[in-house]
Amino acid sequence: MSRNKFTHRRVFFYFLFSTSALVLLVTLFSIQVINDSYKLSAENNVIKAVTIYPERGYIFDRDGVLLVTNQRAYDLMVTPRQIKNLDTLALCDIIKINKEHFDKYLKRAKRYSSRKASLFLKEISKQTAAQLQERLYEFPGFYLQERTMREYPEKSAAHILGYVSQVPDYILKKDNYYKLKDNYGISGVESSYEKVLRGVQGIKYLVRDVWNKSKGSFADGKYDSLAVNGKDIELSIDIQLQKYAEQLMLNKKGSIVAIEPSTGEILSLVSSPYFDPNALIGRSRSPNFNRMYKDDNKPLFDRSLLAEYPPGSTFKLVNALIGLQEDVIFDGTRFKCDEGWRFSSKLKIGCHVHRSPLNLIESIEQSCNAYYCNTFRRIVEKYPTAEEGYENWRNHVLSFGLGKFLNNDLYNGRPGRVPTLDFYNRQYGKGGWKAPTVISLAIGQDALVVSPIQMANMCAAIANRGHYYTPHIVRKVDGLSLNDSTYTIAKLTSIDKKHFTTVVNGMERVFTGKHGTAKTARLKDIEICGKTGTAENPHGADHSIFIAFAPKDNPQIALAVYVENGGWGSTWAAPIASLMIEKYLTGKISNTKQEAFILNGNLMNTEDAKE
Amino acid sequence: MRKNKSVFANIDWFLVFIYLLMLLFGWLNIYSANYDEGTFDLFTMQAEPGKQLFWIGTSCIWLFFILLLDGKFYTTFSYFIYALMIFLLIGVLIVGKEIGGARSWYDLGNFSLQPSEFAKVGVLLALSKYLSQLNLTLDKLDTQIKALAIIGLPILLILLQPDAGSAIVFASLFLVLFREGIHVVYLAILGLAISLFVVTLKFEVNIAMIVTILFAGLFAYLLKKGKNSIKPALFSLILGLGFVQSVGYLYNDLLRPHHRNRIDLILGKIDDIHGAGYNLNQSKIAIGSGGVFGKGFLDGTQTKFNFVPEQSTDFIFCTIGEEWGFVGSLITIGLFMALLFRLIILAERQRSAFSRVYGYGVATILFTHFFINIAMTIGVMPVIGIPLPFFSYGGSSLWSFSILLFIFIKLDAYRMDILR
């Protein structure tokens, strides 16, 4: 009992125990109650959001032929923070990349986020994916994500369809639907119908343990969302016609645009040189893209929508119609042509040698320049001032869908140019110009430029005798016809229907007339109407142009053909138009000799002749 | 004596109740840490919860025998038991199974036995026996040396395994000597040495030197009333400065790299949540994510999916923290406080010095385990791998803690029979 005098020292123990407990409780209160970051860390630890990629919509042609489908591909994903004890060499060996690439890809992934999963290697083969899947547990932090890749069974219509690639940075920034490396329609229908085709991504939250093994879904899937597959699209394209058009344009630069006049549906849209759309999928995209990007013939450039050429003589049709509408000419009006039209000793528009004078129908048949110079002058000079006269003329031209965007469902487009008053006032000074100053407009030259699709549409407007439907490429989405008033309501031109008869008869004579400029391209059983054109090309041989529609009554196809450096419209463009029409309307070709000539024609080297 | 009395007569039911509560709560958490939908039955001997049930059951048999034995048995055989334990500690160095670089375990086929756990009982009995001698005072140097030797011998043997955690637990028994009258200066020196060690590592030698000088000045001021204030102050100053200078050696040459890492982590000198700091970080995430009320029984994700290492043994508190939240932390700490306070109260009411020393010893050992274990899971202390008494999975520790506690309960029940 002697040491019981130290009994007070028990207080030290009470003190020690209590303060220790207090230290623990304060710390615990801080990390459990006050600090929230641990809760987040815990979720990051165990909950992994797996994106469920919807299947991208299929694309069909107007007859239900499958143009774009999907194939399976696997992406190797990585969450850099979760990488542990990585056997780099073993992984490189399986996915067949070298160490430098491995380091590069990993660095890229880390730059994006070390906590979030991102793409490590895109679109690896099925065999490699299968091999990797078995050994994936050895590589924590890595997982395979199944996704789909485009496939183009018809190997055609690359410009129309466009391609799918990873989402560009600027989209990534403004649209938070997309994640790094998601698929995104870059051009063509893939781009303009991106939201329809892509569907909606689903998310599945998985719980997994420290070894990255799945432990089932989080909260019984309460927060999961299902993927919604993309919708299928039916294009207005006739793939047989499209492929035939591509064959005709082989080794030529230029474009063919064919439209169904009664609906505005685009039947074919060719830009040449063209390429197999399969060149732009998977890992071969990047080398192929770079090769084509550097190609002098610019195969990636969609001439049918983006090229702007002077319409040339095809534009005489519009001037004839305006002249009739403005009552400055009538069917019987004749103008003298002395190998051209003279205004002064300095100003002269030349013409080829033909009988003179010609009436309206004959002027179309033989494409007389002088006739239209006179007509254009009368149209403009009908009004007190050149400005008023010109503005009136210009409004008629605009009503054919020229000089402005078509505002359709195509990914690309150009407005072309029908020069404004300002344009000429700037060039010549206000009051410094009159009809003769801009007389080249009479024959579709001067500053007037149009795109091939606008030309085709102009042709359709004539075929319809005064109205057109905005050209468009998509007929149905998800099996339902588009009921978009943009495409179902006819756009009227400013020309009365009655004035078209003479012009259309003139167009027929282009094929049937003794002096018709396209008489060699005539078709035996089809009444076909057309007009040749030649666009002056300051860089080399002139561009060969032709617009045509058929049959004459109740037309089913209207088209515009441009062949760069093809010379006269009658040489290349007219036969191509005629072959296209016969192919579309009858499914066979009667003039096989002409066909062979076109198919074998090679204009690609004329580029050398320039300058 | 009252031979025909029941085994359970006079026992402190409060302690027994707390003990049982801890076992129950501990087992639930071991069950949860192992719980995984679709895996084998957790009640078989292949699974930790099943095995732990077996350990709990066998503990109860032990406890029955402990209560059955006469209280005199422990005083009589204390040195013998101590000798036996020392023998086992020597033996394990020779025939022990090496696990994780330490020879701490006897391999007994299906089971392993950790002698350092049972040695606690032997050391406590021997210390109690030695200190309970009549007219013994801890003022004398030879008494101090003998008492320290009883504690020091097993520490030496355990350090040879090596098992720093258990050694620290034994070292904490020094606190019992304090209760028995050793001069307060020893405690102060110990406290100062630890503080200087931490300050030196956390900051740098120069700052620690300044702190030492300040302490010496304070010491001199306190002694001012006495006659000779210069000499002891100067002596302590030199001693302190010498110690500070040798911290670098202690730290760099005596500690192993992983010890250094753990200390550096706590002092915030390294921040590496993927390497050395991975366990601590995951442990804090598990506990921190529990919030106020926890994620609920069996609903913890961090411990269940093995983000936390040793989740049913040394890091069992992570499961408690994650699934029961701050409330669970409060309950656990509350249970320990009740147990420890009750032990001190009971120890103080003993008539025999033997029982009192033993009681304090039990309290000190349980406290050290409790504090270090929880503190390490939340980053208050470096990671020192010792179990949380009655909670952690493991037969050796559960048995030894139960025996430790119930010998005291028996001694306490027996207190009326002692006339001394």
Boltz contact constraints between the chains, C-beta under 6 A:
constraints:
  - contact:
      token1: [A, 3]
      token2: [B, 180]
      max_distance: 6.0
  - contact:
      token1: [A, 3]
      token2: [B, 181]
      max_distance: 6.0
  - contact:
      token1: [A, 6]
      token2: [B, 181]
      max_distance: 6.0
  - contact:
      token1: [A, 9]
      token2: [B, 179]
      max_distance: 6.0
  - contact:
      token1: [A, 10]
      token2: [B, 344]
      max_distance: 6.0
  - contact:
      token1: [A, 10]
      token2: [B, 348]
      max_distance: 6.0
  - contact:
      token1: [A, 13]
      token2: [B, 344]
      max_distance: 6.0
  - contact:
      token1: [A, 17]
      token2: [B, 340]
      max_distance: 6.0
  - contact:
      token1: [A, 20]
      token2: [B, 371]
      max_distance: 6.0
  - contact:
      token1: [A, 21]
      token2: [B, 333]
      max_distance: 6.0
  - contact:
      token1: [A, 21]
      token2: [B, 337]
      max_distance: 6.0
  - contact:
      token1: [A, 24]
      token2: [B, 333]
      max_distance: 6.0
  - contact:
      token1: [A, 24]
      token2: [B, 374]
      max_distance: 6.0
  - contact:
      token1: [A, 27]
      token2: [B, 378]
      max_distance: 6.0
  - contact:
      token1: [A, 27]
      token2: [B, 380]
      max_distance: 6.0
  - contact:
      token1: [A, 28]
      token2: [B, 329]
      max_distance: 6.0
  - contact:
      token1: [A, 31]
      token2: [B, 284]
      max_distance: 6.0
  - contact:
      token1: [A, 31]
      token2: [B, 288]
      max_distance: 6.0
  - contact:
      token1: [A, 32]
      token2: [B, 288]
      max_distance: 6.0
  - contact:
      token1: [A, 32]
      token2: [B, 290]
      max_distance: 6.0
  - contact:
      token1: [A, 32]
      token2: [B, 291]
      max_distance: 6.0
  - contact:
      token1: [A, 32]
      token2: [B, 326]
      max_distance: 6.0
  - contact:
      token1: [A, 33]
      token2: [B, 292]
      max_distance: 6.0
  - contact:
      token1: [A, 33]
      token2: [B, 326]
      max_distance: 6.0
  - contact:
      token1: [A, 38]
      token2: [B, 285]
      max_distance: 6.0
  - contact:
      token1: [A, 38]
      token2: [B, 288]
      max_distance: 6.0
  - contact:
      token1: [A, 38]
      token2: [B, 289]
      max_distance: 6.0
  - contact:
      token1: [A, 39]
      token2: [B, 289]
      max_distance: 6.0
  - contact:
      token1: [A, 41]
      token2: [B, 285]
      max_distance: 6.0
  - contact:
      token1: [A, 42]
      token2: [B, 285]
      max_distance: 6.0
  - contact:
      token1: [A, 42]
      token2: [B, 289]
      max_distance: 6.0
  - contact:
      token1: [A, 42]
      token2: [B, 302]
      max_distance: 6.0
  - contact:
      token1: [A, 45]
      token2: [B, 307]
      max_distance: 6.0
  - contact:
      token1: [A, 46]
      token2: [B, 301]
      max_distance: 6.0
  - contact:
      token1: [A, 46]
      token2: [B, 305]
      max_distance: 6.0
  - contact:
      token1: [A, 209]
      token2: [B, 305]
      max_distance: 6.0
  - contact:
      token1: [A, 209]
      token2: [B, 306]
      max_distance: 6.0
  - contact:
      token1: [A, 210]
      token2: [B, 305]
      max_distance: 6.0
  - contact:
      token1: [A, 210]
      token2: [B, 306]
      max_distance: 6.0
  - contact:
      token1: [A, 210]
      token2: [B, 307]
      max_distance: 6.0
